[in-house]
């Protein structure tokens, strides 16, 4: 393998690693954005709850919508976490017990 072939291979390896790092960064950014949206929805839910308890105002439709929104974000985060987990490796078959 010539010198230029080695340089070309090294450049390809660096490019592949950079693409992998970029993809991981985008995934993390998406997760952070989803968590921020979820926090905002939880804050709105808190305000609805506060209004119910202090002023007797109850908006069941708004409360149900915010709860559904939070559930959607939780499902999105769970799906992302599941996609990140590597598949579980099957343990090697155990050896038969030694004969006595």
C-alpha positions, 0 to 999 in steps of 0.5 A: 500500500502506497503512501497516498493510499494510506493518506486517502484511507486515513482521510476516509476514516476521519470523515466517517468519525466526523459524520458519526459524531455529527449524528450523535450531536444531532440526536443529543440536541433533539433529546435536549429540545424534547426535554425542554418542550416537556418542561414547558408543558409541565410548567403549563400544567402546574399553572393550570393546577394552581388556578384550579386550587387557588381560584377554583378555575378548572379547564379540563380540556386544557389540562387533558391536552397538556397531559397528552402533550407530556405523554407524547414527549415521554414516548418520544424520549423512550423511543430515542433511548430504545434506539440508542441501546445496543441489542442485548447479546445472548449469553454463550451457551453454558457448558454441560455440568462435568460428569462425576 
